[in-house]
Amino acid sequence: MARSIGLTAYRALSKRSTERAYKPRGKRPRGTLVWIHAGEPQNMLAVQDLAQRLCNTRFGVHVLITLPDPASYEETLQSWVPHDLIQIEQVPSEHPHAVTSFWRHWMPEVAIWAWGGLRPNLVDQVHQSGCPIALIDADAAGFDGKRERWLPELSRQLLEPFVAIMVRSNAAVQKLQTLGIESARIDRKPPLQAGGNALACRDSDLADLTETLRGRPVWLANNIQEEELPVILQAHRQSLRLSHRLLLVLHPAHGGLSDGFAEKIATDDLRHADWTAGEDPDDASQVLLTEDHGDLGLFYRVAPVTFMGSSLVSGYSGRNPFEAAALGSAVLYGPHVSRFMPFYSRLAKAGAARIVKDVETLGAAVTQLIAPDQAAAMAHAGWDVVSEGADVTDRVIDLVQAALDGELETAHARA
């Protein structure tokens, strides 16, 4: 892409920046790297969900997420859950030296720019390197700065080589048309939203466990902290009065809690089986204790009701409820879910999740929802929520797959 007068002038001005250096906080992982710039930090949960979907879809893919400023980066770090395949960084300054250092360090194979707030030197570096880049979830507010008003031709030139342009609103369509982007290149899509990553399980394991349970009602208490265990066990005992065959699948927040959980279960005179030790629940088992995260996809499928733990007491911020909703399990949760509050709010508004606060409300909710018709109604509502925005996510994943397979022609290749 030949640089316009506007871009040349911008580059000259950006050299006056005092932020010349870029120091990465992490190492460039081996293998394939997809870079996502989260131009709108408020939508970071949806960006993280997209990143996880990308990692789950294609073996060997790592994702780098960048944030636009120090404040948004530090705020994200406070609630960030470490992920082996995903890294977050602050985006470099627009000084050409910083941009070059960033690019030489990370060298992504595909770039995705979310929302707007284009950084001309950085976007130009992507184009000059021949890296496919797509704009997703664009909003009018992301193209409403002084630069777009005074130098609309610069924004048009930067957008010209994008392999796809997806916008979330009619206002965004009009804004990009005003900047000179042809209507045929603008793809109107729903806003980017987090959806459910359906955790996997073996069909044979599901068939075996279903046969073992022989129609027993089941509920799952997942990601349970030590302070929450007494409430869970008392609520289960309360529910057993009305449904004596009810089985609780109990999953501690981490493996170090399992021995203490087993002792507490025995102290409460509840009979349990240890799934991690290879034990199957029999007719006498009232609790199935498991610490294997790899089997959560299995238990979400057999449990029509799931209590999402680390939410009854403060300091843990809950767990992603879309895991359960994506696999047809109605969601119960406590009041402390700050990190995933947007997710819980969407589910609760749709009637797919219910808040509980203590033994009485949890026990009552479990007793009510193990009735097949009640759980099914909530599960259906949950599926509708996690399916929202699936179109844009699927489209982005298809684009990344095509780019990594060499099926997309970039502007660099056409030149």
KEGULUM-973830 format. One record per residue (C-alpha): x negated, y negated, z negated; residue number from 1. Coordinates in Angstrom, 2 decimals, decimal comma. Example, Ala and Ser with C-alpha at 12.3 -4.5 7.8 and 13.67 -1.06 7.14 Angstrom:
<sites>
(site (-12,30; 4,50; -7,80); 1)
(site (-13,67; 1,06; -7,14); 2)
</sites>
This chain:
<sites>
(site (0,00; 0,00; 0,00); 1)
(site (-1,59; -3,24; 1,14); 2)
(site (-1,58; -5,81; -1,63); 3)
(site (0,55; -8,90; -1,03); 4)
(site (-0,46; -12,43; -1,84); 5)
(site (1,75; -12,28; -4,92); 6)
(site (0,11; -9,10; -6,21); 7)
(site (-3,37; -10,43; -5,46); 8)
(site (-2,59; -13,59; -7,42); 9)
(site (-1,14; -11,58; -10,29); 10)
(site (-4,25; -9,42; -10,48); 11)
(site (-6,44; -12,49; -10,59); 12)
(site (-4,41; -13,94; -13,47); 13)
(site (-4,38; -10,66; -15,38); 14)
(site (-8,17; -10,65; -15,49); 15)
(site (-7,92; -13,50; -17,98); 16)
(site (-6,45; -11,11; -20,55); 17)
(site (-8,65; -10,53; -23,58); 18)
(site (-7,50; -6,88; -23,79); 19)
(site (-10,05; -5,50; -21,37); 20)
(site (-10,61; -2,11; -22,96); 21)
(site (-8,36; 0,93; -23,20); 22)
(site (-9,09; 3,55; -25,84); 23)
(site (-6,95; 6,70; -25,58); 24)
(site (-5,83; 8,27; -28,82); 25)
(site (-5,60; 11,76; -27,37); 26)
(site (-7,44; 14,03; -24,96); 27)
(site (-6,23; 14,76; -21,48); 28)
(site (-4,83; 18,32; -21,65); 29)
(site (-5,95; 20,94; -19,19); 30)
(site (-3,55; 21,75; -16,42); 31)
(site (-0,65; 19,77; -15,03); 32)
(site (0,25; 16,41; -16,56); 33)
(site (3,48; 14,49; -15,97); 34)
(site (3,46; 10,90; -17,19); 35)
(site (6,68; 9,21; -18,35); 36)
(site (6,67; 5,52; -19,20); 37)
(site (9,51; 4,73; -21,64); 38)
(site (10,17; 1,12; -20,73); 39)
(site (13,15; 0,99; -23,10); 40)
(site (11,96; 2,32; -26,49); 41)
(site (15,52; 2,39; -27,84); 42)
(site (16,19; 5,36; -25,54); 43)
(site (13,14; 7,30; -26,71); 44)
(site (15,15; 10,32; -27,88); 45)
(site (16,49; 10,84; -24,37); 46)
(site (13,00; 10,47; -22,92); 47)
(site (11,63; 13,03; -25,38); 48)
(site (14,44; 15,41; -24,46); 49)
(site (13,59; 15,02; -20,77); 50)
(site (9,92; 15,67; -21,55); 51)
(site (10,79; 18,85; -23,42); 52)
(site (12,99; 20,01; -20,56); 53)
(site (10,11; 19,50; -18,14); 54)
(site (7,79; 21,53; -20,35); 55)
(site (10,36; 24,32; -20,64); 56)
(site (11,11; 24,40; -16,92); 57)
(site (7,63; 24,87; -15,52); 58)
(site (4,81; 26,86; -17,10); 59)
(site (1,63; 24,92; -17,83); 60)
(site (3,19; 21,44; -17,70); 61)
(site (2,15; 18,84; -20,28); 62)
(site (3,79; 15,43; -20,66); 63)
(site (2,35; 12,06; -21,61); 64)
(site (4,86; 9,46; -22,84); 65)
(site (3,76; 5,84; -23,01); 66)
(site (5,48; 2,99; -24,85); 67)
(site (5,33; -0,67; -23,81); 68)
(site (4,00; -2,37; -26,96); 69)
(site (2,36; -1,73; -30,34); 70)
(site (5,59; -2,21; -32,29); 71)
(site (7,54; 0,43; -30,36); 72)
(site (4,58; 2,81; -30,48); 73)
(site (4,19; 2,53; -34,26); 74)
(site (7,93; 2,87; -34,81); 75)
(site (8,03; 6,03; -32,71); 76)
(site (5,12; 7,53; -34,63); 77)
(site (7,10; 7,25; -37,87); 78)
(site (9,75; 9,68; -36,61); 79)
(site (7,71; 11,65; -34,09); 80)
(site (7,80; 15,44; -34,42); 81)
(site (4,50; 16,84; -33,07); 82)
(site (4,85; 18,90; -29,91); 83)
(site (2,08; 21,05; -28,47); 84)
(site (2,82; 20,00; -24,89); 85)
(site (3,81; 16,35; -25,36); 86)
(site (1,64; 13,37; -26,30); 87)
(site (2,56; 9,73; -26,88); 88)
(site (0,36; 6,70; -26,29); 89)
(site (0,67; 2,96; -26,05); 90)
(site (0,48; 1,79; -22,46); 91)
(site (-2,71; -0,17; -21,56); 92)
(site (-2,79; -3,90; -21,07); 93)
(site (-2,53; -5,24; -17,54); 94)
(site (-6,21; -6,13; -17,37); 95)
(site (-7,57; -4,23; -14,33); 96)
(site (-10,36; -2,67; -16,41); 97)
(site (-7,87; -1,31; -18,95); 98)
(site (-5,62; 0,05; -16,21); 99)
(site (-8,55; 1,77; -14,49); 100)
(site (-9,71; 3,32; -17,77); 101)
(site (-6,21; 4,59; -18,51); 102)
(site (-5,90; 6,17; -15,09); 103)
(site (-9,32; 7,78; -15,08); 104)
(site (-8,66; 9,33; -18,47); 105)
(site (-5,18; 10,76; -17,87); 106)
(site (-4,98; 11,35; -14,08); 107)
(site (-1,33; 12,54; -14,02); 108)
(site (-0,01; 14,53; -11,10); 109)
(site (3,45; 12,90; -11,25); 110)
(site (4,69; 9,63; -12,77); 111)
(site (8,20; 8,71; -13,96); 112)
(site (9,04; 5,13; -14,86); 113)
(site (12,17; 4,77; -17,01); 114)
(site (14,41; 1,70; -17,26); 115)
(site (12,27; -1,12; -15,81); 116)
(site (9,78; -3,67; -17,08); 117)
(site (7,36; -2,84; -14,28); 118)
(site (3,68; -3,56; -14,88); 119)
(site (2,33; -4,54; -11,48); 120)
(site (-1,32; -3,52; -11,96); 121)
(site (-0,40; -0,18; -13,47); 122)
(site (2,25; 0,60; -10,83); 123)
(site (-0,16; -0,49; -8,11); 124)
(site (-2,78; 1,88; -9,53); 125)
(site (-0,28; 4,74; -9,26); 126)
(site (0,46; 3,87; -5,64); 127)
(site (-3,20; 3,48; -4,70); 128)
(site (-3,99; 6,85; -6,24); 129)
(site (-1,36; 8,63; -4,17); 130)
(site (0,52; 9,85; -7,24); 131)
(site (4,27; 10,32; -6,65); 132)
(site (6,29; 7,98; -8,88); 133)
(site (10,04; 7,79; -9,45); 134)
(site (12,13; 5,11; -11,15); 135)
(site (14,89; 6,55; -13,34); 136)
(site (17,61; 5,13; -15,59); 137)
(site (17,00; 1,64; -14,23); 138)
(site (19,06; -1,13; -15,77); 139)
(site (19,56; -4,76; -14,76); 140)
(site (17,93; -5,90; -18,01); 141)
(site (14,76; -4,11; -16,96); 142)
(site (14,47; -6,40; -13,93); 143)
(site (15,59; -9,68; -15,42); 144)
(site (12,27; -11,25; -16,41); 145)
(site (10,57; -14,41; -15,22); 146)
(site (8,50; -12,50; -12,69); 147)
(site (11,58; -11,12; -10,94); 148)
(site (13,09; -14,61; -10,79); 149)
(site (9,98; -16,36; -9,51); 150)
(site (8,31; -13,57; -7,53); 151)
(site (11,09; -11,23; -6,34); 152)
(site (8,94; -10,14; -3,40); 153)
(site (6,36; -8,71; -5,85); 154)
(site (8,96; -6,47; -7,50); 155)
(site (10,28; -5,42; -4,10); 156)
(site (6,79; -4,49; -2,94); 157)
(site (6,09; -2,51; -6,10); 158)
(site (9,36; -0,56; -5,74); 159)
(site (8,96; 0,15; -2,03); 160)
(site (6,76; 3,27; -2,39); 161)
(site (8,80; 4,91; -5,18); 162)
(site (9,93; 8,37; -4,09); 163)
(site (13,29; 7,89; -5,84); 164)
(site (15,20; 5,05; -7,47); 165)
(site (17,97; 6,02; -9,91); 166)
(site (20,00; 3,37; -11,70); 167)
(site (22,46; 3,64; -14,59); 168)
(site (24,92; 0,82; -13,78); 169)
(site (26,53; -1,19; -11,00); 170)
(site (24,77; -4,26; -12,39); 171)
(site (21,44; -2,51; -11,79); 172)
(site (22,47; -1,72; -8,22); 173)
(site (23,22; -5,39; -7,60); 174)
(site (19,97; -6,50; -9,25); 175)
(site (17,79; -4,26; -7,11); 176)
(site (19,70; -5,26; -3,99); 177)
(site (18,99; -8,88; -4,89); 178)
(site (15,29; -8,01; -5,09); 179)
(site (15,49; -6,65; -1,55); 180)
(site (15,83; -2,90; -2,07); 181)
(site (18,02; -1,23; 0,56); 182)
(site (21,30; 0,15; -0,74); 183)
(site (20,59; 3,54; 0,81); 184)
(site (17,56; 3,96; -1,45); 185)
(site (19,45; 3,27; -4,69); 186)
(site (21,00; 6,31; -6,37); 187)
(site (23,71; 5,48; -8,92); 188)
(site (23,55; 8,01; -11,76); 189)
(site (24,93; 8,22; -15,32); 190)
(site (22,63; 6,89; -18,07); 191)
(site (19,81; 9,14; -19,19); 192)
(site (20,97; 10,97; -22,29); 193)
(site (19,57; 13,78; -24,33); 194)
(site (21,21; 17,11; -23,70); 195)
(site (20,87; 20,56; -25,13); 196)
(site (17,80; 22,65; -24,41); 197)
(site (19,32; 26,11; -24,52); 198)
(site (16,89; 28,19; -26,55); 199)
(site (16,21; 31,56; -24,98); 200)
(site (16,84; 35,03; -26,30); 201)
(site (16,57; 38,53; -24,83); 202)
(site (19,84; 39,97; -23,59); 203)
(site (18,93; 43,28; -25,20); 204)
(site (18,39; 41,61; -28,60); 205)
(site (21,77; 39,89; -28,36); 206)
(site (23,49; 43,14; -27,42); 207)
(site (21,80; 45,03; -30,26); 208)
(site (22,61; 42,42; -32,91); 209)
(site (26,20; 42,10; -31,69); 210)
(site (26,62; 45,87; -32,02); 211)
(site (25,05; 45,83; -35,49); 212)
(site (27,38; 43,09; -36,70); 213)
(site (30,49; 44,87; -35,37); 214)
(site (32,65; 41,77; -35,38); 215)
(site (31,52; 40,38; -38,74); 216)
(site (31,99; 36,60; -39,11); 217)
(site (28,62; 34,82; -39,19); 218)
(site (27,38; 31,35; -40,02); 219)
(site (23,85; 30,02; -39,69); 220)
(site (22,07; 27,67; -42,10); 221)
(site (19,04; 26,44; -40,19); 222)
(site (15,98; 24,43; -41,23); 223)
(site (16,85; 24,61; -44,92); 224)
(site (14,68; 22,85; -47,49); 225)
(site (14,10; 24,22; -51,00); 226)
(site (16,26; 21,50; -52,56); 227)
(site (19,17; 22,47; -50,30); 228)
(site (19,14; 26,20; -51,01); 229)
(site (21,38; 26,17; -54,13); 230)
(site (24,09; 24,29; -52,21); 231)
(site (23,88; 26,74; -49,28); 232)
(site (24,13; 29,84; -51,47); 233)
(site (26,96; 28,44; -53,61); 234)
(site (28,89; 27,42; -50,50); 235)
(site (28,39; 30,91; -49,08); 236)
(site (29,61; 32,51; -52,30); 237)
(site (32,66; 30,22; -52,18); 238)
(site (33,42; 31,29; -48,60); 239)
(site (32,95; 34,97; -49,45); 240)
(site (36,04; 34,81; -51,69); 241)
(site (38,23; 34,40; -48,62); 242)
(site (36,08; 36,28; -46,11); 243)
(site (34,29; 39,11; -47,91); 244)
(site (32,49; 40,34; -44,75); 245)
(site (30,99; 36,91; -44,00); 246)
(site (27,24; 36,99; -43,25); 247)
(site (24,94; 34,02; -43,83); 248)
(site (21,88; 33,82; -41,58); 249)
(site (19,42; 31,74; -43,60); 250)
(site (16,46; 30,08; -41,88); 251)
(site (13,98; 28,16; -44,11); 252)
(site (12,45; 24,93; -42,85); 253)
(site (9,05; 26,65; -42,83); 254)
(site (7,63; 30,09; -43,55); 255)
(site (6,10; 29,13; -46,87); 256)
(site (9,58; 28,96; -48,41); 257)
(site (10,66; 32,52; -47,56); 258)
(site (9,41; 34,31; -50,70); 259)
(site (11,01; 31,75; -52,98); 260)
(site (14,26; 31,95; -51,00); 261)
(site (14,31; 35,75; -51,36); 262)
(site (13,86; 35,44; -55,13); 263)
(site (16,66; 32,88; -55,40); 264)
(site (19,01; 35,06; -53,34); 265)
(site (18,34; 38,00; -55,65); 266)
(site (18,80; 35,84; -58,75); 267)
(site (22,21; 34,81; -57,43); 268)
(site (23,16; 38,51; -57,10); 269)
(site (23,49; 38,31; -53,33); 270)
(site (22,28; 41,23; -51,23); 271)
(site (20,01; 40,32; -48,35); 272)
(site (18,10; 41,83; -45,45); 273)
(site (14,74; 40,48; -44,29); 274)
(site (14,90; 40,05; -40,51); 275)
(site (11,25; 38,98; -40,30); 276)
(site (10,23; 42,28; -41,94); 277)
(site (12,21; 44,20; -39,34); 278)
(site (15,34; 44,84; -41,41); 279)
(site (18,79; 44,77; -39,80); 280)
(site (21,81; 43,65; -41,82); 281)
(site (24,05; 46,49; -42,94); 282)
(site (27,62; 46,34; -44,20); 283)
(site (26,39; 45,53; -47,71); 284)
(site (24,15; 42,61; -46,62); 285)
(site (25,53; 39,18; -47,47); 286)
(site (22,50; 37,16; -46,35); 287)
(site (20,09; 37,72; -43,47); 288)
(site (16,82; 35,88; -44,21); 289)
(site (14,66; 34,98; -41,22); 290)
(site (11,69; 32,66; -40,71); 291)
(site (11,13; 33,42; -37,01); 292)
(site (11,74; 30,23; -34,99); 293)
(site (11,62; 32,30; -31,81); 294)
(site (14,92; 33,98; -32,73); 295)
(site (16,94; 30,79; -33,24); 296)
(site (18,34; 31,13; -29,73); 297)
(site (19,70; 34,52; -30,74); 298)
(site (21,27; 33,34; -34,00); 299)
(site (22,87; 30,24; -32,46); 300)
(site (24,60; 32,61; -30,03); 301)
(site (26,04; 34,93; -32,67); 302)
(site (26,96; 32,22; -35,20); 303)
(site (30,04; 30,17; -34,27); 304)
(site (29,17; 27,73; -37,06); 305)
(site (25,76; 26,23; -37,85); 306)
(site (24,76; 23,99; -40,71); 307)
(site (21,79; 21,87; -39,60); 308)
(site (19,58; 21,59; -42,67); 309)
(site (17,02; 19,06; -43,87); 310)
(site (20,02; 16,74; -44,04); 311)
(site (21,55; 17,09; -47,50); 312)
(site (18,62; 15,36; -49,20); 313)
(site (16,65; 12,34; -48,09); 314)
(site (13,12; 12,44; -46,73); 315)
(site (13,48; 14,95; -43,89); 316)
(site (15,74; 13,21; -41,31); 317)
(site (17,53; 16,32; -40,07); 318)
(site (17,11; 18,45; -36,98); 319)
(site (18,30; 18,15; -33,38); 320)
(site (21,96; 19,33; -33,39); 321)
(site (22,06; 19,78; -29,63); 322)
(site (20,16; 23,05; -30,09); 323)
(site (23,27; 24,53; -31,68); 324)
(site (25,85; 22,72; -29,56); 325)
(site (24,18; 23,85; -26,33); 326)
(site (24,73; 27,48; -27,34); 327)
(site (28,35; 27,21; -28,45); 328)
(site (27,96; 26,75; -32,20); 329)
(site (30,03; 24,19; -34,10); 330)
(site (27,80; 21,80; -36,08); 331)
(site (27,88; 20,90; -39,77); 332)
(site (25,38; 18,43; -41,22); 333)
(site (24,52; 16,38; -44,26); 334)
(site (24,34; 12,56; -44,55); 335)
(site (20,56; 12,23; -44,05); 336)
(site (19,99; 12,60; -40,30); 337)
(site (18,43; 9,24; -39,47); 338)
(site (16,10; 10,46; -36,73); 339)
(site (18,88; 12,16; -34,77); 340)
(site (21,75; 9,87; -35,75); 341)
(site (22,69; 9,05; -32,12); 342)
(site (23,05; 12,77; -31,39); 343)
(site (25,18; 13,49; -34,46); 344)
(site (27,32; 10,43; -33,76); 345)
(site (28,07; 11,59; -30,22); 346)
(site (29,00; 15,07; -31,42); 347)
(site (31,10; 13,79; -34,33); 348)
(site (32,98; 11,34; -32,11); 349)
(site (33,85; 14,19; -29,76); 350)
(site (35,01; 16,42; -32,59); 351)
(site (32,06; 18,81; -32,21); 352)
(site (30,35; 18,09; -35,54); 353)
(site (31,46; 17,47; -39,11); 354)
(site (29,59; 15,88; -42,00); 355)
(site (29,47; 17,63; -45,39); 356)
(site (28,05; 16,34; -48,66); 357)
(site (28,13; 19,08; -51,29); 358)
(site (29,07; 22,66; -52,13); 359)
(site (32,81; 22,05; -51,95); 360)
(site (32,84; 20,31; -48,57); 361)
(site (30,35; 22,74; -47,02); 362)
(site (32,17; 25,81; -48,33); 363)
(site (35,53; 24,48; -47,17); 364)
(site (34,18; 23,66; -43,71); 365)
(site (32,61; 27,10; -43,26); 366)
(site (35,79; 28,82; -44,41); 367)
(site (37,88; 26,83; -41,96); 368)
(site (35,56; 27,03; -38,97); 369)
(site (34,83; 30,74; -39,01); 370)
(site (38,38; 31,09; -37,66); 371)
(site (37,76; 31,73; -33,95); 372)
(site (40,18; 29,09; -32,64); 373)
(site (38,72; 26,33; -34,83); 374)
(site (35,11; 27,05; -33,93); 375)
(site (35,94; 27,44; -30,23); 376)
(site (37,54; 23,99; -30,06); 377)
(site (34,48; 22,37; -31,60); 378)
(site (32,14; 24,41; -29,42); 379)
(site (33,95; 23,30; -26,28); 380)
(site (33,73; 19,67; -27,34); 381)
(site (30,03; 20,12; -28,10); 382)
(site (29,36; 21,55; -24,67); 383)
(site (31,02; 18,54; -23,05); 384)
(site (28,70; 16,23; -25,02); 385)
(site (25,44; 18,05; -24,22); 386)
(site (26,45; 18,26; -20,55); 387)
(site (26,75; 14,47; -20,23); 388)
(site (23,91; 13,09; -18,17); 389)
(site (22,85; 16,56; -16,98); 390)
(site (23,03; 15,35; -13,39); 391)
(site (20,25; 12,80; -13,78); 392)
(site (18,07; 15,14; -15,84); 393)
(site (18,43; 17,94; -13,30); 394)
(site (17,63; 15,52; -10,49); 395)
(site (14,43; 14,35; -12,23); 396)
(site (13,33; 17,93; -12,87); 397)
(site (13,92; 18,80; -9,22); 398)
(site (11,84; 15,78; -8,17); 399)
(site (8,97; 16,77; -10,43); 400)
(site (9,07; 20,35; -9,19); 401)
(site (9,00; 19,17; -5,57); 402)
(site (6,14; 16,77; -6,27); 403)
(site (4,05; 19,43; -8,00); 404)
(site (4,73; 21,81; -5,13); 405)
(site (3,49; 19,19; -2,66); 406)
(site (6,89; 18,73; -1,04); 407)
(site (7,15; 14,96; -1,54); 408)
(site (5,50; 12,51; 0,85); 409)
(site (4,12; 9,49; -0,99); 410)
(site (3,49; 6,06; 0,42); 411)
(site (-0,26; 6,73; 0,10); 412)
(site (0,08; 9,81; 2,29); 413)
(site (2,11; 7,91; 4,89); 414)
(site (-0,44; 5,09; 5,14); 415)
</sites>
